Amino acid sequence: MINFKRLFGVLAVATSVLLSSGPAMSYMKKDIVGTAVDAGSFTTLVTALKSAGLVDVLKGDGPFTVFAPTDEAFKALPKGTVADLLKPENKEKIISILTYHVVPGKTLAADLTGKKVTVKTVEGSPVKINGTNGVKVNKASVVKPDIMTSNGVIHVIDKVLLPPENK
């Protein structure tokens, strides 16, 4: 069972860290959600977390590794996609997408360097991580790694990850 309060907290902290221009270590006292909010470049992610009811999850103890898409990554989705996902009748779908961006535990970029691994997300489906030339998660590139939070780590990515339709 997914602890949505915990998951939401992790995503929010990730957003805050990514939007901020200060050093990552200054965010160690904030959780994922707080870090994401403070960053300012994750407004769409934070809005989605609130809509999905996941803020408290990502504020939980963790640790979590969050692959946090920027606002620009969400803008790259087909027109109308985000607005459609935020509708109350699509809550389960947005929860699935958001939890596909979270991996239990704390994994730093250095842990992935030179490796190709497949890891299970909180959503339940695996993501492929390739650390042989930078770090890629499925087809998304990590553009800012290792934003440390009080309950995990955020890696900023340039694309929204979509879980497989058939698990």
HELIX and SHEET records of a PDB file:
HELIX    1   1 PHE A    4  LEU A   19  1                                  16    
HELIX    2   2 ALA A   24  TYR A   27  5                                   4    
HELIX    3   3 ILE A   32  ALA A   39  1                                   8    
HELIX    4   4 THR A   43  ALA A   52  1                                  10    
HELIX    5   5 VAL A   55  LEU A   58  1                                   4    
HELIX    6   6 ASP A   71  LYS A   75  1                                   5    
HELIX    7   7 THR A   81  LEU A   85  1                                   5    
HELIX    8   8 PRO A   88  ASN A   90  5                                   3    
HELIX    9   9 LYS A   91  THR A   99  1                                   9    
HELIX   10  10 ALA A  109  LEU A  112  1                                   4    
SHEET    1   A 7 VAL A 102  PRO A 104  0                                        
SHEET    2   A 7 PHE A  64  PRO A  69 -1                                        
SHEET    3   A 7 GLY A 152  ILE A 157  1                                        
SHEET    4   A 7 ALA A 140  THR A 149 -1                                        
SHEET    5   A 7 LYS A 136  VAL A 137 -1                                        
SHEET    6   A 7 PRO A 126  ASN A 130 -1                                        
SHEET    7   A 7 LYS A 116  LYS A 120 -1                                        
END                                                                             
